[in-house]
Amino acid sequence: MPGKRIAAASLCAGAALAFAAVLFSPVGSPQQQTAAAAAPAEVPAVYASPALDKLASNLAVQIAHNKMHSVVVLGVLGNERAVTKLGGAMLDAFTAALSRQSRGVKVIDSAALREFLRQQRISEDMIYSDVLAPWIVEGTRADGFVTTHLETLESGSVLFGVQLAVLHSENFDREPWIKTKMDLSDAQMRSADQGFEVTSRFPLVQFGSPGFASPECIACPKPEYSHQAREMNIIGVTRMMFTVRPDGVTDEVYVARALGYGMDVKAVNAVLAWKFKPAADSQGHPVAMRMLIDVTFAPWQPQ
């Protein structure tokens, strides 16, 4: 039987909201550079194990039971909700295992999902989180998504879990978690402590670097307030990271800290619509610059 039910975000007419000032903070290194790509593939790929295949087989049964035709696999968050190189390698390995175990179901592979995110101007590293899962499911026309989680245990082992979320109308029904314990090598366990940096396809300049003018917002419409957050009177912050390209368009949008309640998708949609006067060097030549902002949401209060 389906478990916890998650309401998809929708609008509630007639309610107003306040949008707090956006705070800009420096990110990156002082010189122009291309950010070093995370390299989960560097971790020894020996995850094609019976335990992983069994986990994928059990999940395939749930997928078949729900008569799904396509799914996306997202994660992997580790201890304290951190993304690690080990988690990245496990994500790719499990996606491949699920593809092998599923029959008549399209499991959107990591490469295709990354390309979809790039085309939508979303950071491809959002594959490591389910924060934008409803948005990704809609864009890929999938029937649901799989959330993966990795918990590092003692004595060279990890607890790897997966949970299926099935789209029904505008809501997602979650199946129970399925978990398995896996023994890893010393090299793999060391990779569980190695975080990753958000990648970029652009040569970047650090925000606030001497001799460079920072981007200036030309049109930054306020994000909408989700129905769920409005009903619960939610006040909070979504931390957003994105690149302002030399043409002033936002790209590589990344949710650095999620608020939940449907607000993160609203913040992403708003940032994608923003337009900037781009950063520039001392000669006035436009350059790409990465921005880190806090978007604060609070119910409107009359003055």
N, C-alpha and C positions, 0 to 999 in steps of 0.2 A: 504494500500500500504506500502511496506517496506520503512523504513526511511534511516538513515545514513548508509553508506556502509563502511566496514572496510576491508582493504586489509590484507591478511595473509602474514606473513614474508616469503621471499624467497631470494635466493642468487643471487648476481650480479657478474658474472665472470669478471676478469681482473682488479678489483679495489682493492687497498691495504688499510691497516688500521694500526693505531698505538694502542697499548694496554698499558695504563699507569700502573705504578707499583701498585700492590695490597697493600692496607693499612690494617694492622691487628690491631684490637682493642680488649680490654678485655671485656668479657661479662660473666654474671653469678655471683655466690657467691664463696668466697675463698675455702670453703671446698667441698669435694666430696658430691654430692647430686643428687637426682632425682628431676628435676624441678617440682614444683607443677602444676598440670594440671588445665587448665581453667575449670570453672564449670558452664557453662550456664544453666545446668539442675537444679542448685540450685535456679534459679529465678522461682517464682511461675508460673507454666505452665497453664495459663488460656487464651491462645491465640486462642483456638478453638472457634472463635467468628463468627457471621454472616458476619461481615465486611471482615474478612480474607477469609472465604469461598467464598464470592462474588468476591473478588479479584482473588482468584484461579480459579473460574469459568470463569471469563472474560479472563484470560490468557489461560485457556484450549481451549477456542474458537479460539484464535490466533494460538495455537499449531495445532489444528485440521485443520484450514484453510491452514496452511503451510504443511499439510500432514506429520507431523513429527512422528517418532516412538519412539524416546527416547530423553530425555533432562537431563541436570544436573543443579542444582540450586546452585548459589554461592553468597557470601556476608556474613554478612550484614555490610556495612560501615555506621557509624553514622555521627554525626556532625563533621566537620573538618576531614572527612575520617578516623576516629578512629574506632577501633573494640571494642565493649563493650560486657558485659555479656548479656545485653538485646538483642543486635543484634544476638548473638549466639543462644539464645532461640527462637527468632523470625525466624531465618533461619530454624531451625528444624521444627517449627510449620507450616511454610508456605510450606515446602517441603511435609509434611504429608498432608496438605490441598490440595495441587495440585495433589497428588496421589489419593486422594478421588474423586476429581472433574474430573480427566482425564479418558477417556475411550480408551482402546487400545493403550495407550502410557506408556512406561516405564519411570517413574521418578526415577532416581537413588537416593536412599536414602542416608542420611548423613553417616550412618555407612559403607555402601558399598563404598562410595566415599573416606572416610578416609582410609579404608583398601587399596584401589587402590593407594592412595598417598604414604602410608607406603611402599607398595611393590616396588614403583618406587623410593624410598629413598627421597621423597619430604615430607616436614613437613605437617602433617595432618591439621595444622592451615591455610594452603593456601586455605582451603575451605571457609575462610572468605573474600576472594578477588577474583576478576575476572582477575587478572594480568596474570595468566597462563591459562585462559579459552581456547584459541585455542589448547594448548598442552593437556589439560584435555579432551576436546571434542575428539581429535584424539585418545588418549589413551583408552577412554571408548567407542569409536565408537558411540558416541551420534550424533544426528542430529543438535544439537545446545545447547545453554545454556541460563539460566535465571540469570540476574544480579538483586540483591535486594539492596534496600537502605532504611535507617531508619533515619528520621529527627525528633529530639526531639523538641516538641513545648511547649508552656506555658500551664498552667492550666491542667497538668496531661494528656497530649495527645501526640501522635506521628503521623507523616505522613509516611506511609509505602508504598514504590513503587517498582514495578517490571518491567523489560524490557526484552523482548525476542530477542535473537540473533539467526538467522537461518543460518545454513551452506549451502552455494550454491557453489559447486565446491571448490575453495580454498578461498572463501570470506565469510564474515558474513554480513547478512542484519539485521538491527535492526528495530524492531517494535516500535511504540510509547510507552512511559511510561504509566503504569496504576497505579494510586495511590488511597489510601484510608486513611481516618483519623480514628484513634483508640484511645479510652480512656483507660488508664491504672491505676492500683492501685498505691498507694504511694510506695510500695515495688518495684514494677516493674520500676517506674520512677527513683528510687534511683539506680537501677541496670544499668540505662542508663549512669551513671557517673562512672561505675566500668569497668576499662579496664581489659585486660587479658594478661597473660604472655605466650610466645611461649613455648609449652610443649616439653618434651623430654622423650624418653624411656630408656635413658642411665644415669648411675651415672656420673655426670659431674664435672670437675674441672675448676675453673676460669682460663682464659688466664692470664699468668703472675704470677700465685700463687707461693709464695716462696717454693723452694724445688722441683718444677716441671719444667721439660723441655717442652717447647712449641712445637707444631707440626712444622715440616720442610717440605716444598714442595719438592717432588721428581720429579714429572711430572705434570705441570700445563699448558696445552695448552691454547693458546689465544682463547677467544670466537670469533665467526664469527660476521661480521657486517651485519645487516639486510638490505634487499633491500630498504625498506621504509626509514630507517634512513640514508642510503647512499644518496638516492635521495634528501633528505631534508637537507643534510649536518649537521646532528645532532651531537652535542657534549654534553656529560652529564655523569651521574653516576648512576649505579645500585648498591644499597647497599644490600649485601647478608649476610645471617646468615646461618651457617651450623655446624653440628657436625662432627668432625674427630674421627672416631671410633678407638678402640685399634688396629685394623688391618690396619689402615691408609686409609681406604675408607671413602669418604664423605657420609653423611646421613642427613636426616631431613633438607634438603635445603629449605630455606625460603627467600622470597624477602621482605626485611625490608623497602626498599624505591624503588619504581618503576621509571624507566626512560620512558617506553613506546616505541612506534615506532618499536615494535618487538624485542627490545634489551634485555628485561628481560628474555624471553625464551632462547635467545642465551646465556645469562650469566648463566642461570640454567643448560643448556646442557653442558656448559664448566665445571662448578663446579662438576657436576656428574662424569665427566671423570678424575678429578684431583686425584692424589695419593700422600699421605703424609707419612713421617716418623712420627709415632704418638707421642703424648705427653707421658711423662713418669715420674714416681715418682723418689724419691732419690735412690731407689734400681734398677732403670732401668725397672720397670714393666710398660707396656703400659697402658694408661688410656684414657678415652674419654674426649674431650675438645671441647667446642663450640667456633666458630670463627665468627668474624664480620669483613667484608671486604668491601671496596669500589672498584668497578670495573669501571674504567673511560674509556669511548669510545671517540675517536676523529679521524677525517680523517687524513690519513697519509700525512706528509709534508716532502719533500726531505731535507736532511741535506746539 
